[in-house]
Amino acid sequence: FANPADFTFRAMKTEHLEEHPEIVKARKALEDVNKAIQAYEAEKHRLEEEAKKPGVKGLGAKHQLAILDASPLAEQLNKSLITAEAAVRIASRKFGNGKVAVTTGGEQSETRKPTEGSMWWMNRDLEEKKKLYGKRSNK
């Protein structure tokens, strides 16, 4: 059964250990995706608010909203998704079995799980983002 005290003890015992650079790189790539998504969503929200206005400003915002999927902002989002997918795939191939060789100051030490399921969560997070923001087929 799950024992919170045991979990806390295990977490404290391994907190001084470093994660492998590939896992850190995958986390950074997912952070970049999150930043690109926030920028894309902010622009989309701004254009939706502008589109509610009557007149030329409203029509211009509607047209910009229609071409937002082909904008440089969307291309940056797509690029960061592809980069994150590659980084997560590399980390998953190396550490998908849950065992990571962790170093303390340059010397090899014991193996441990990469923060208890982080590879699974990174893969799941990436899949969710690809569903929402990945390449869309032409309708």
Secondary structure as UniProt FT lines:
FT   HELIX           4..13
FT   TURN            14..16
FT   HELIX           21..51
FT   HELIX           56..66
FT   HELIX           68..70
FT   HELIX           72..95
FT   TURN            96..97
FT   STRAND          100..104
FT   TURN            105..106
FT   STRAND          107..112
FT   TURN            115..117
FT   HELIX           118..133
//
